[in-house]
Amino acid sequence: MWKDFFYYSRNEQKGIVVLLILVATVIVVRIILPFLILKPDITEDQQHFLNQVDELNHALKEKNIRKDSLFSFNPNMVSRQEMVLLGFNSFQIKSLMGYRSKVGKLYSLEDLQNVYGVDSSFVNKYSAYIFFEKVKPREEQKQIRNDLNWINFNKESEEFWKSNIYSVEIRDSIKTYLQFNYIIKSLPSYKVSEYNDEKLFAWLKQNSKVKYQKQVSVLQIELNSTDALELTKINGIGKVLSNRIIKYRKLLGGYINIKQIKEVYGISDELYEEVKTSFFVDTLVVHKIDLLNSTISEVCKHPYFNYKQTVELKNLLRKGVNLLNIHEEAFENISQVEWNKMKMYLKSEGLN
């Protein structure tokens, strides 16, 4: 056999040698390659899961149970092994386990569909086999809440306090407290019985508001000369309102009537009634407009005048109309109410 090798030409002999070397190389590489390939890093959880899958596969082979076998299960209790038997894929298993640990229990098929990887086809496949813990419907829970005996502490009788507050000292303190404070929340009767005297009194204080607010008496303040800081001394006038009152006074040129502070944004009719007796006005310091000698833009800076009204007034003056005795019918753009307010800020000289 080897002798036949020498009957080939030199080039043919070289080719045979090269071919044998290649065959030998492939065989060697095939043998040692599995030992050279590095296995990927696997986390402890992943390895644990793979071990469980191997155990299940082994159990399936021994018991001749096939995967994707359907049986009743509770999504809150089903184990990894059972999910594998049911035919869950690895992503669905991981998602369901994560939802249970981070979000909490599932109570309906709608909750189950909030789990990543669970879609309508999944629900259709397993809906006949899924069951959940029995929970009371929200309507029933609401009805139970309504059926509770809720305590309105503002209307309870002397007998109630004697039955629930054993300390005479605390009982008297609560009754005194309720004379000046209103309890804004209620408690169910079973909660009242659970609280001791000190805890119930503390709860009442935390959930109350003052009935009567002591009024702070102050001297009357002159609106046209006061500053923002002095205005804050009036009960109900804070920093924001005091600044608005001063700003509006500058626009007007001064207040002529106390009622004008109702035009300040944020002062309601109720607040005005509370504070009106705290003010008076000095009309001698009010700045008035010389309509004849002022430009239209200067007049329009006043809150009571707009462009059309100012032009109309100046035109009437040029025509020689006596504005001191003019009637509402003579105006095109000014109502009688508006004119009554405008006249207060116009110098009478030059209006006739």
Contacts in CASP RR format, 6 or more apart in sequence:
PFRMAT RR
TARGET T0000
AUTHOR 0000-0000-0000
METHOD contacts of the structure
MODEL  1
MWKDFFYYSRNEQKGIVVLLILVATVIVVRIILPFLILKPDITEDQQHFL
NQVDELNHALKEKNIRKDSLFSFNPNMVSRQEMVLLGFNSFQIKSLMGYR
SKVGKLYSLEDLQNVYGVDSSFVNKYSAYIFFEKVKPREEQKQIRNDLNW
INFNKESEEFWKSNIYSVEIRDSIKTYLQFNYIIKSLPSYKVSEYNDEKL
FAWLKQNSKVKYQKQVSVLQIELNSTDALELTKINGIGKVLSNRIIKYRK
LLGGYINIKQIKEVYGISDELYEEVKTSFFVDTLVVHKIDLLNSTISEVC
KHPYFNYKQTVELKNLLRKGVNLLNIHEEAFENISQVEWNKMKMYLKSEG
LN
5 13 0 8 1.000
5 16 0 8 1.000
6 13 0 8 1.000
8 16 0 8 1.000
42 50 0 8 1.000
49 80 0 8 1.000
49 90 0 8 1.000
52 80 0 8 1.000
52 81 0 8 1.000
52 84 0 8 1.000
53 84 0 8 1.000
55 81 0 8 1.000
56 81 0 8 1.000
56 84 0 8 1.000
56 85 0 8 1.000
59 65 0 8 1.000
60 66 0 8 1.000
60 67 0 8 1.000
60 85 0 8 1.000
65 85 0 8 1.000
67 84 0 8 1.000
67 85 0 8 1.000
67 87 0 8 1.000
68 85 0 8 1.000
68 86 0 8 1.000
68 87 0 8 1.000
69 85 0 8 1.000
69 86 0 8 1.000
70 86 0 8 1.000
70 126 0 8 1.000
70 129 0 8 1.000
71 85 0 8 1.000
71 86 0 8 1.000
71 129 0 8 1.000
72 129 0 8 1.000
72 130 0 8 1.000
72 131 0 8 1.000
73 82 0 8 1.000
73 86 0 8 1.000
73 129 0 8 1.000
73 130 0 8 1.000
73 131 0 8 1.000
74 130 0 8 1.000
74 131 0 8 1.000
74 132 0 8 1.000
74 133 0 8 1.000
75 96 0 8 1.000
75 100 0 8 1.000
75 106 0 8 1.000
75 112 0 8 1.000
75 130 0 8 1.000
75 132 0 8 1.000
76 100 0 8 1.000
76 105 0 8 1.000
76 106 0 8 1.000
76 132 0 8 1.000
76 133 0 8 1.000
78 86 0 8 1.000
78 96 0 8 1.000
80 93 0 8 1.000
80 97 0 8 1.000
83 92 0 8 1.000
83 93 0 8 1.000
83 96 0 8 1.000
84 93 0 8 1.000
86 126 0 8 1.000
88 96 0 8 1.000
91 116 0 8 1.000
91 117 0 8 1.000
92 115 0 8 1.000
92 117 0 8 1.000
92 118 0 8 1.000
92 122 0 8 1.000
95 115 0 8 1.000
95 116 0 8 1.000
95 117 0 8 1.000
95 118 0 8 1.000
96 115 0 8 1.000
96 118 0 8 1.000
99 106 0 8 1.000
99 114 0 8 1.000
99 115 0 8 1.000
99 116 0 8 1.000
100 106 0 8 1.000
103 114 0 8 1.000
105 133 0 8 1.000
106 112 0 8 1.000
106 115 0 8 1.000
106 132 0 8 1.000
107 132 0 8 1.000
107 133 0 8 1.000
107 135 0 8 1.000
108 132 0 8 1.000
109 123 0 8 1.000
109 127 0 8 1.000
109 130 0 8 1.000
112 118 0 8 1.000
112 123 0 8 1.000
112 130 0 8 1.000
113 119 0 8 1.000
113 120 0 8 1.000
113 123 0 8 1.000
136 144 0 8 1.000
148 188 0 8 1.000
148 189 0 8 1.000
148 190 0 8 1.000
149 188 0 8 1.000
149 189 0 8 1.000
150 186 0 8 1.000
150 187 0 8 1.000
150 188 0 8 1.000
150 189 0 8 1.000
151 160 0 8 1.000
151 186 0 8 1.000
151 187 0 8 1.000
151 188 0 8 1.000
151 189 0 8 1.000
151 192 0 8 1.000
152 183 0 8 1.000
152 186 0 8 1.000
153 178 0 8 1.000
153 183 0 8 1.000
153 186 0 8 1.000
153 187 0 8 1.000
153 204 0 8 1.000
154 178 0 8 1.000
154 182 0 8 1.000
154 183 0 8 1.000
161 171 0 8 1.000
161 174 0 8 1.000
161 175 0 8 1.000
162 171 0 8 1.000
164 192 0 8 1.000
164 193 0 8 1.000
164 200 0 8 1.000
165 171 0 8 1.000
165 174 0 8 1.000
165 197 0 8 1.000
165 200 0 8 1.000
165 201 0 8 1.000
166 197 0 8 1.000
167 197 0 8 1.000
170 197 0 8 1.000
170 198 0 8 1.000
170 201 0 8 1.000
171 197 0 8 1.000
173 201 0 8 1.000
174 201 0 8 1.000
174 204 0 8 1.000
177 201 0 8 1.000
177 204 0 8 1.000
177 205 0 8 1.000
177 208 0 8 1.000
178 204 0 8 1.000
179 211 0 8 1.000
180 210 0 8 1.000
180 211 0 8 1.000
180 212 0 8 1.000
181 208 0 8 1.000
181 209 0 8 1.000
181 210 0 8 1.000
181 211 0 8 1.000
182 208 0 8 1.000
182 209 0 8 1.000
182 210 0 8 1.000
182 211 0 8 1.000
183 204 0 8 1.000
183 207 0 8 1.000
183 208 0 8 1.000
184 207 0 8 1.000
184 208 0 8 1.000
184 209 0 8 1.000
185 207 0 8 1.000
187 203 0 8 1.000
192 200 0 8 1.000
195 203 0 8 1.000
213 235 0 8 1.000
215 235 0 8 1.000
216 233 0 8 1.000
216 235 0 8 1.000
218 233 0 8 1.000
218 234 0 8 1.000
218 235 0 8 1.000
218 278 0 8 1.000
220 277 0 8 1.000
220 278 0 8 1.000
220 279 0 8 1.000
220 280 0 8 1.000
221 230 0 8 1.000
221 231 0 8 1.000
221 233 0 8 1.000
221 234 0 8 1.000
221 278 0 8 1.000
221 279 0 8 1.000
221 280 0 8 1.000
222 279 0 8 1.000
222 280 0 8 1.000
222 281 0 8 1.000
222 282 0 8 1.000
223 245 0 8 1.000
223 249 0 8 1.000
223 254 0 8 1.000
223 255 0 8 1.000
223 258 0 8 1.000
223 261 0 8 1.000
223 279 0 8 1.000
223 280 0 8 1.000
223 281 0 8 1.000
224 249 0 8 1.000
224 254 0 8 1.000
224 255 0 8 1.000
224 281 0 8 1.000
224 282 0 8 1.000
224 285 0 8 1.000
224 286 0 8 1.000
225 282 0 8 1.000
225 285 0 8 1.000
227 246 0 8 1.000
228 239 0 8 1.000
228 242 0 8 1.000
228 243 0 8 1.000
228 245 0 8 1.000
228 246 0 8 1.000
229 242 0 8 1.000
231 237 0 8 1.000
231 238 0 8 1.000
231 241 0 8 1.000
231 242 0 8 1.000
231 245 0 8 1.000
231 246 0 8 1.000
232 238 0 8 1.000
232 239 0 8 1.000
232 242 0 8 1.000
234 275 0 8 1.000
234 278 0 8 1.000
235 274 0 8 1.000
235 275 0 8 1.000
236 271 0 8 1.000
236 274 0 8 1.000
236 275 0 8 1.000
237 245 0 8 1.000
237 275 0 8 1.000
241 264 0 8 1.000
241 266 0 8 1.000
241 267 0 8 1.000
244 264 0 8 1.000
244 265 0 8 1.000
244 266 0 8 1.000
245 261 0 8 1.000
245 264 0 8 1.000
248 261 0 8 1.000
248 263 0 8 1.000
248 264 0 8 1.000
248 303 0 8 1.000
249 255 0 8 1.000
251 301 0 8 1.000
251 302 0 8 1.000
251 303 0 8 1.000
252 260 0 8 1.000
252 286 0 8 1.000
252 302 0 8 1.000
252 303 0 8 1.000
252 304 0 8 1.000
252 345 0 8 1.000
253 286 0 8 1.000
253 287 0 8 1.000
253 302 0 8 1.000
253 345 0 8 1.000
254 281 0 8 1.000
254 285 0 8 1.000
254 286 0 8 1.000
254 287 0 8 1.000
255 261 0 8 1.000
255 281 0 8 1.000
255 286 0 8 1.000
256 281 0 8 1.000
256 283 0 8 1.000
256 286 0 8 1.000
256 344 0 8 1.000
256 345 0 8 1.000
257 281 0 8 1.000
257 344 0 8 1.000
258 276 0 8 1.000
258 279 0 8 1.000
258 280 0 8 1.000
258 281 0 8 1.000
259 272 0 8 1.000
259 276 0 8 1.000
261 267 0 8 1.000
261 272 0 8 1.000
261 275 0 8 1.000
261 279 0 8 1.000
262 269 0 8 1.000
262 272 0 8 1.000
263 303 0 8 1.000
286 345 0 8 1.000
288 345 0 8 1.000
288 346 0 8 1.000
288 347 0 8 1.000
289 298 0 8 1.000
289 299 0 8 1.000
289 302 0 8 1.000
289 345 0 8 1.000
289 346 0 8 1.000
289 347 0 8 1.000
290 347 0 8 1.000
290 349 0 8 1.000
291 299 0 8 1.000
291 313 0 8 1.000
291 314 0 8 1.000
291 317 0 8 1.000
291 323 0 8 1.000
291 346 0 8 1.000
291 347 0 8 1.000
291 350 0 8 1.000
291 351 0 8 1.000
292 314 0 8 1.000
292 317 0 8 1.000
292 350 0 8 1.000
296 307 0 8 1.000
296 310 0 8 1.000
296 311 0 8 1.000
296 314 0 8 1.000
299 305 0 8 1.000
299 310 0 8 1.000
300 306 0 8 1.000
300 307 0 8 1.000
300 310 0 8 1.000
302 345 0 8 1.000
304 338 0 8 1.000
304 341 0 8 1.000
304 342 0 8 1.000
304 345 0 8 1.000
305 342 0 8 1.000
306 333 0 8 1.000
308 333 0 8 1.000
309 333 0 8 1.000
309 334 0 8 1.000
309 338 0 8 1.000
309 342 0 8 1.000
312 331 0 8 1.000
312 332 0 8 1.000
312 333 0 8 1.000
312 334 0 8 1.000
313 323 0 8 1.000
313 334 0 8 1.000
313 342 0 8 1.000
316 323 0 8 1.000
316 326 0 8 1.000
316 330 0 8 1.000
317 323 0 8 1.000
317 350 0 8 1.000
317 351 0 8 1.000
321 330 0 8 1.000
322 351 0 8 1.000
322 352 0 8 1.000
323 346 0 8 1.000
323 351 0 8 1.000
323 352 0 8 1.000
324 348 0 8 1.000
324 351 0 8 1.000
324 352 0 8 1.000
325 352 0 8 1.000
326 339 0 8 1.000
328 334 0 8 1.000
328 335 0 8 1.000
328 336 0 8 1.000
328 339 0 8 1.000
331 339 0 8 1.000
334 342 0 8 1.000
END
